[in-house]
Amino acid sequence: MTVGALPEPLTQLRQRGVTVVPHGIRLSLSGAEDVDQHRVAHLARCAEVLDAPLVSEHIAFVRAGGTEAGHLLPVPRTRDALDVLVDNVLLAQAQLPVPLALEPIAALFEWPEDEMDEATFLTELLDRTGAWLLLDVANVYANATNRAAASGALLARLPLERIAYVHVAGGAERGGLYHDTHTDAVPPEVLDLLSELSALHHPPAVLLERDGHYPPEAQLRAELDAVAHAAACHRSPARCPFDEPGGARRAPGRAGRRPGDRW
């Protein structure tokens, strides 16, 4: 799979020693169809070109019956769906040169067929695949808000030691639902949730997602400062599993390259 020349901003980031992590949105790991090997190969090649310590993808499906949804759709939390998801994750991992972190999405609905709660589903998925967790606290907040549930209750039941890194993003309420927009400021409730997470398990890294409607530089810097304060970045973060001496570049129990002192 061919990857073209890196965009200049990415080249500059790499020259400055900034870690760049490819973040997939099209593998459709939760789909009933087999994972598209061309898409996995492209993600793998991106990781190699960027010298990334890991890649990430969403726990979602984006196509069915050959039709592309154009959106991340939630997986039914059933035993059968979990088995399919595990198989697809293992297929993807076999082709990736680095570990895979999985991100639970912000879902606007749940399936009536659900057999497990989210914490149980995620824990078994990570146990069976050896994948890492990309925890988006904005997604946790969105799901809890839309389901009238307590967001902190989920954090207390997740395998936080499996966190590779954390996402934070802004959102807005429309039509009675909270939408994870990535174009609005991070609300105080999400920052509070980040603080709650950091008190339980200080994450190795926190990334602010912003996909558009960029504010003036001073405002963006203030938002980054607020995120850093909420994450207690003055403390020493948890050691990233990919920086441990001899730490696995792939999932535990799988052969793979060893990491450098990055991240």
C-alpha positions as CSV (number, residue, x, y, z in Angstrom):
1,M,0.0,0.0,0.0
2,T,1.5,3.3,-1.1
3,V,1.5,6.3,1.2
4,G,2.2,9.7,-0.5
5,A,4.5,12.3,0.8
6,L,3.7,13.6,4.2
7,P,2.0,17.0,4.4
8,E,4.4,19.7,5.4
9,P,2.8,20.3,8.9
10,L,3.3,16.6,9.7
11,T,6.9,16.7,8.5
12,Q,7.6,19.7,10.7
13,L,6.0,17.9,13.7
14,R,8.2,14.9,13.1
15,Q,11.3,17.1,12.8
16,R,10.5,18.6,16.2
17,G,10.3,15.1,17.7
18,V,6.5,15.3,18.3
19,T,4.9,11.8,18.4
20,V,2.2,11.4,15.7
21,V,-0.4,8.7,16.1
22,P,-2.4,7.6,13.1
23,H,-6.1,7.5,14.1
24,G,-8.4,5.4,11.9
25,I,-12.1,6.0,11.2
26,R,-12.7,3.5,8.3
27,L,-11.7,0.0,9.4
28,S,-15.3,-0.9,10.5
29,L,-14.0,-3.3,13.2
30,S,-17.5,-3.9,14.5
31,G,-18.9,-4.7,11.1
32,A,-20.2,-8.2,10.2
33,E,-18.0,-8.2,7.1
34,D,-14.3,-9.0,7.2
35,V,-11.9,-6.1,7.8
36,D,-10.8,-4.5,4.5
37,Q,-7.1,-5.6,4.3
38,H,-6.2,-2.7,2.0
39,R,-7.4,-0.2,4.7
40,V,-5.4,-2.0,7.4
41,A,-2.3,-2.1,5.2
42,H,-2.7,1.7,4.6
43,L,-2.9,2.3,8.3
44,A,0.1,0.1,8.9
45,R,2.1,2.0,6.3
46,C,1.1,5.3,7.9
47,A,2.5,4.1,11.2
48,E,5.8,3.1,9.6
49,V,6.2,6.4,7.7
50,L,5.4,8.4,10.9
51,D,7.5,6.0,13.1
52,A,4.4,5.9,15.4
53,P,4.5,4.0,18.6
54,L,0.9,2.8,18.1
55,V,-2.2,3.3,16.0
56,S,-5.8,3.7,17.1
57,E,-9.3,3.0,15.7
58,H,-12.9,3.2,16.8
59,I,-15.1,0.5,18.2
60,A,-17.8,1.0,15.5
61,F,-18.9,0.0,12.1
62,V,-19.1,2.3,9.1
63,R,-20.4,0.0,6.4
64,A,-22.8,-2.9,5.8
65,G,-23.7,-4.8,2.7
66,G,-21.2,-2.7,0.7
67,T,-22.8,0.6,1.7
68,E,-20.6,3.2,3.5
69,A,-22.5,5.0,6.3
70,G,-20.2,8.0,6.4
71,H,-20.5,7.9,10.2
72,L,-19.3,5.9,13.1
73,L,-22.2,3.6,14.2
74,P,-22.3,1.8,17.6
75,V,-21.9,-1.9,17.9
76,P,-24.7,-3.9,19.6
77,R,-23.3,-5.1,22.9
78,T,-24.2,-8.8,22.3
79,R,-22.2,-11.9,22.7
80,D,-22.3,-12.6,18.9
81,A,-21.3,-9.0,18.1
82,L,-18.4,-9.2,20.5
83,D,-17.1,-12.4,18.9
84,V,-17.1,-10.7,15.5
85,L,-15.4,-7.6,16.8
86,V,-12.7,-9.7,18.5
87,D,-12.1,-11.6,15.3
88,N,-11.8,-8.4,13.3
89,V,-9.4,-6.8,15.8
90,L,-7.2,-9.9,15.8
91,L,-7.1,-9.8,12.0
92,A,-6.1,-6.1,12.0
93,Q,-3.5,-6.6,14.7
94,A,-1.9,-9.4,12.7
95,Q,-1.1,-6.9,9.9
96,L,-0.1,-3.9,12.0
97,P,3.5,-3.3,13.0
98,V,2.6,-1.5,16.2
99,P,0.0,-1.9,19.0
100,L,-3.6,-1.0,18.4
101,A,-5.7,1.1,20.8
102,L,-9.5,1.0,20.6
103,E,-11.7,4.0,21.2
104,P,-15.4,3.6,22.4
105,I,-17.4,6.1,20.4
106,A,-20.0,8.7,21.4
107,A,-23.2,6.9,20.4
108,L,-26.5,8.7,19.9
109,F,-28.4,5.5,20.4
110,E,-28.2,2.0,21.9
111,W,-29.4,-1.2,20.4
112,P,-32.4,-2.9,22.1
113,E,-30.6,-6.2,21.8
114,D,-27.8,-5.1,24.1
115,E,-26.8,-8.0,26.5
116,M,-23.9,-6.3,28.3
117,D,-23.1,-2.9,29.7
118,E,-20.3,-0.9,28.2
119,A,-17.7,-1.6,30.9
120,T,-18.2,-5.4,30.7
121,F,-18.1,-5.3,26.9
122,L,-14.9,-3.2,26.8
123,T,-13.1,-5.2,29.4
124,E,-13.7,-8.5,27.7
125,L,-12.8,-7.0,24.3
126,L,-9.4,-5.8,25.7
127,D,-8.8,-9.1,27.6
128,R,-9.5,-11.2,24.5
129,T,-7.5,-9.1,22.0
130,G,-4.7,-7.6,24.1
131,A,-5.5,-4.3,22.5
132,W,-5.1,-1.0,24.4
133,L,-7.7,1.5,25.3
134,L,-8.0,5.0,23.8
135,L,-10.4,6.6,26.3
136,D,-12.2,9.7,25.1
137,V,-13.6,11.4,28.2
138,A,-15.8,13.6,26.0
139,N,-17.4,10.4,24.6
140,V,-17.9,9.1,28.1
141,Y,-19.6,12.4,29.0
142,A,-21.7,12.4,25.9
143,N,-22.9,8.9,26.4
144,A,-23.7,9.4,30.1
145,T,-25.6,12.7,29.3
146,N,-27.7,11.2,26.5
147,R,-28.4,8.0,28.6
148,A,-29.1,10.0,31.8
149,A,-26.3,8.0,33.5
150,A,-23.4,8.8,35.8
151,S,-20.2,9.2,33.8
152,G,-18.0,8.5,36.8
153,A,-19.6,5.1,37.3
154,L,-18.2,3.9,34.0
155,L,-14.7,5.1,34.8
156,A,-14.6,3.2,38.1
157,R,-15.3,-0.1,36.2
158,L,-12.9,0.2,33.2
159,P,-9.5,-1.4,33.1
160,L,-7.7,2.0,33.3
161,E,-4.3,0.3,33.4
162,R,-4.9,-0.5,29.7
163,I,-5.2,3.2,28.7
164,A,-2.7,4.1,25.9
165,Y,-3.8,7.8,25.9
166,V,-6.8,10.0,26.3
167,H,-8.9,12.2,24.0
168,V,-10.7,15.4,25.1
169,A,-13.0,17.3,22.9
170,G,-15.8,19.9,22.9
171,G,-19.4,19.4,22.0
172,A,-22.8,21.1,22.0
173,E,-26.4,20.2,22.9
174,R,-28.9,20.1,20.0
175,G,-32.4,18.7,19.8
176,G,-32.2,17.3,23.4
177,L,-29.0,15.4,22.7
178,Y,-25.3,16.2,23.4
179,H,-23.2,16.0,20.3
180,D,-19.5,15.4,20.3
181,T,-18.7,18.0,17.7
182,H,-14.9,18.6,17.9
183,T,-15.7,22.2,16.9
184,D,-16.8,23.7,20.2
185,A,-14.9,24.5,23.4
186,V,-14.4,21.7,25.9
187,P,-17.2,22.1,28.5
188,P,-16.4,22.3,32.2
189,E,-18.1,18.9,32.8
190,V,-15.7,17.2,30.5
191,L,-12.7,18.8,32.2
192,D,-14.2,17.7,35.6
193,L,-14.4,14.1,34.2
194,L,-10.8,14.4,33.0
195,S,-9.8,15.4,36.6
196,E,-11.7,12.5,38.0
197,L,-10.0,10.1,35.6
198,S,-6.6,11.5,36.5
199,A,-7.2,11.0,40.2
200,L,-8.0,7.3,39.5
201,H,-5.2,6.7,36.9
202,H,-3.0,9.5,35.5
203,P,-3.0,9.0,31.7
204,P,0.3,8.8,29.8
205,A,-0.9,11.5,27.4
206,V,-3.9,13.7,26.7
207,L,-4.8,15.0,23.2
208,L,-7.3,17.8,22.5
209,E,-9.3,17.0,19.4
210,R,-10.3,20.1,17.3
211,D,-11.6,19.6,13.8
212,G,-12.8,23.0,12.8
213,H,-14.0,26.5,13.9
214,Y,-10.6,27.1,15.4
215,P,-10.6,30.0,17.9
216,P,-7.9,32.7,18.1
217,E,-4.5,31.4,19.3
218,A,-4.9,33.0,22.8
219,Q,-8.2,31.2,23.3
220,L,-6.9,27.9,22.1
221,R,-3.9,28.2,24.3
222,A,-6.2,28.9,27.3
223,E,-8.2,25.8,26.4
224,L,-5.0,23.7,26.3
225,D,-4.0,25.1,29.7
226,A,-7.4,24.2,31.1
227,V,-7.0,20.6,29.8
228,A,-3.5,20.4,31.3
229,H,-4.7,21.7,34.6
230,A,-7.6,19.2,34.7
231,A,-5.3,16.4,33.8
232,A,-2.9,17.5,36.6
233,C,-0.1,17.6,34.1
234,H,2.3,18.9,36.8
235,R,2.3,15.4,38.2
236,S,4.3,12.6,36.6
237,P,2.1,10.8,34.2
238,A,1.7,7.0,34.2
239,R,4.5,5.4,32.3
240,C,3.4,4.7,28.7
241,P,3.4,0.9,28.1
242,F,5.3,1.6,24.8
243,D,8.2,3.3,26.6
244,E,8.9,0.6,29.1
245,P,12.4,-1.0,28.7
246,G,11.6,-4.0,26.5
247,G,7.9,-3.0,26.4
248,A,6.0,-4.7,23.6
249,R,5.4,-2.7,20.4
250,R,2.5,-5.1,19.7
251,A,-0.2,-6.5,22.0
252,P,1.0,-8.6,24.9
253,G,2.0,-12.1,23.9
254,R,2.6,-11.1,20.3
255,A,6.0,-10.8,18.7
256,G,6.9,-7.4,17.5
257,R,9.5,-4.6,17.4
258,R,10.5,-2.9,20.7
259,P,9.8,0.8,21.4
260,G,12.3,3.6,21.7
261,D,12.1,6.1,24.5
262,R,9.3,8.1,22.9
263,W,5.7,9.2,23.6
